[in-house]
Amino acid sequence: RHDIMLKNPYMGFAKFRAGFVGDAIYDWSVTPSDGYLKQREETHFAVSFNPRNPGVSSGYFVVETEDFKMTWKVVGSTGEYE
């Protein structure tokens, strides 16, 4: 599990959606997947890798509000390569 802390870079609060794109949607999960980002208080995102198959899985973790989108590349491995 990896923890990401994020604040709203703009004034007030903003409704967000968080999730994955690419092949990562099957092997990765995040909590919370929606809610509100506040300017003065960090929101804690818990990102987990739960592979369906051995090998490497990659994709992008995205947090999006009406005003901005932040993207992180995620790469996970079971340590088993073919």
N, C-alpha and C positions, 0 to 999 in steps of 0.2 A: 504494500500500500504506500502511496505517496500523498503527502498533504500539500495543498496549495492554499495560500491565504490571499484574498483579493478584496480591495475596497473599490467603491464607486469613485472614479477619478473626477466626477462632476458633482455639483451641489445636490444635496438631498439624497433621495434613494431612487433606484431604478429596478424594475422587474427584469429578471434574467431567465434565460434558458441555458442549460449546460448539457453537453453530450459529446458524442464522437462521430467522426466521419471517416469514410474509407473502410478498410477491412477491420478496423479497430472496434466497430460497433458490436461485433460478436464476442470479442475477447476482453473488453474493458468495461468498467462501470464507474459511475460517479454518484456521490451523495453530497449535497442535494442536487437534483436535476433541474429544479426551478425554485424561484423565491425572489427575494429583494436584496440587492446590493446597497449597502449604506455607505455614505461618505466617511463617517467617523469611526465605523466599526468594521473590522475585517470579517468576511464570510469565509468559513473553512470548507474547502472542497476535499473530500477523501476519494482519491482515484485508485481503483483496484484493477489488477491484471488477473483474469481468470481464464486461462487459455483452454480452448476446446481440443487443440491438437498440439503435439510437440513441435518445437521450432521457434521461429521468430514471428511476431505480430507487430505491425506498425500502422499508424494512422494519425489522426489529429484530434486533440481535445479542444473544444470550442466553448467559450462563455460569451453569450451575446445578449445585449440590451438594445433598446431603441436607439441609443446614442453611440454605442461602440461594440466592437467584436475583438476578443483576444483569443489567440490560437497558440497551442503548444503541440509540438510533435511528440508522440508517445511511441516508444519502442520497448517491447517486452520479449523475453526469451525464456524458454524452459531449460535451456542449457543443452538441449539435444538437437543436433544438426544432422541433416541427411546428406 
